[in-house]
């Protein structure tokens, strides 16, 4: 009789441990910590995918948005002719163009001014 009682108590303990194990697992496969890490990983992957797709779509749309054609300019070309071709100025007159020049030092500026 005592043996049966001991067996029942042992079965109850085993069932209690089994229920605790089931309560600590998610979907019967993952522990709680593993499930949280899996959810964070899937969330980060989804976020990265959304950002990548969005940036690709924006890049593609901005590239095809304009009908502007960039005209190449040779290094020995006429700047006024280039501006005239691009429609920046209406006639070949230097007064219509805005000119900028920069040098890193006075020595470079003097060298540039002295060259042909």
C-alpha positions in Angstrom: 0.0 0.0 0.0 2.8 2.3 0.9 4.5 1.5 -2.4 1.4 2.7 -4.3 1.4 5.9 -2.2 5.0 6.5 -3.0 4.4 5.9 -6.7 1.5 8.4 -6.7 3.6 11.0 -4.9 6.4 10.5 -7.4 4.1 10.7 -10.3 2.7 14.0 -8.9 6.2 15.4 -8.6 7.0 14.4 -12.1 3.8 16.0 -13.4 4.6 19.1 -11.5 8.1 19.3 -12.9 6.7 18.7 -16.4 4.2 21.4 -16.0 6.9 23.8 -14.8 9.0 22.9 -17.9 6.0 23.5 -20.2 5.3 26.8 -18.5 8.9 28.0 -19.1 8.9 27.1 -22.8 7.2 28.9 -25.6 5.6 26.8 -28.3 7.1 23.8 -26.5 10.4 24.5 -28.3 12.0 27.7 -27.1 12.8 28.9 -23.6 11.5 32.3 -22.8 15.0 33.9 -23.3 15.4 32.1 -26.6 12.0 33.3 -27.8 12.8 36.9 -26.9 16.1 36.8 -28.7 14.3 35.3 -31.7 11.7 38.0 -31.7 14.4 40.7 -31.5 16.4 39.2 -34.3 13.3 38.9 -36.6 12.4 42.5 -35.7 15.8 43.8 -36.6 15.8 41.8 -39.8 12.4 43.3 -40.7 13.6 46.8 -39.9 16.7 46.4 -42.0 14.6 45.1 -44.9 12.2 48.0 -44.8 15.0 50.6 -44.6 16.8 48.9 -47.5 13.8 48.7 -49.8 12.8 52.3 -49.0 16.3 53.6 -49.8 16.4 51.6 -53.0 13.0 52.9 -54.1 13.9 56.5 -53.2 17.2 56.3 -55.1 15.5 54.9 -58.2 12.8 57.5 -58.2 15.1 60.4 -57.7 17.4 59.2 -60.5 14.6 59.1 -63.1 12.7 62.2 -61.9 14.4 64.9 -64.1 14.9 65.3 -67.8 18.2 67.1 -67.1 21.0 66.0 -69.3 24.5 66.7 -68.0 26.7 68.0 -70.8 30.4 67.1 -70.4 32.9 69.9 -70.3 36.4 69.4 -71.6 39.2 70.8 -69.5 40.3 73.0 -72.3 36.8 74.1 -73.3 35.2 77.5 -73.4 33.3 78.0 -70.2 30.9 80.6 -71.7 30.1 78.2 -74.5 29.4 75.5 -71.9 27.1 77.8 -69.8 25.3 78.8 -73.0 24.7 75.1 -74.0 23.3 74.3 -70.6 21.0 77.3 -70.6 22.6 79.0 -67.7 23.1 82.2 -69.7 21.2 83.6 -72.7 24.2 85.0 -74.7 27.9 84.6 -74.7 28.7 87.4 -72.2 30.8 86.9 -69.1 28.7 89.5 -67.2 25.9 87.0 -67.0 28.0 84.3 -65.4 28.8 84.0 -61.7 32.5 83.1 -61.3 34.1 81.5 -58.3 37.7 80.6 -57.7 39.3 79.0 -54.7 42.8 78.3 -53.7 44.2 76.4 -50.7 47.0 78.9 -50.1 48.4 82.2 -51.5 51.3 80.2 -53.1 48.8 78.1 -55.0 46.8 81.1 -56.1 50.0 82.9 -57.3 51.0 79.8 -59.2 47.6 79.6 -60.8 47.7 83.2 -61.8 51.1 83.0 -63.3 50.4 79.9 -65.4 49.1 80.3 -69.0 
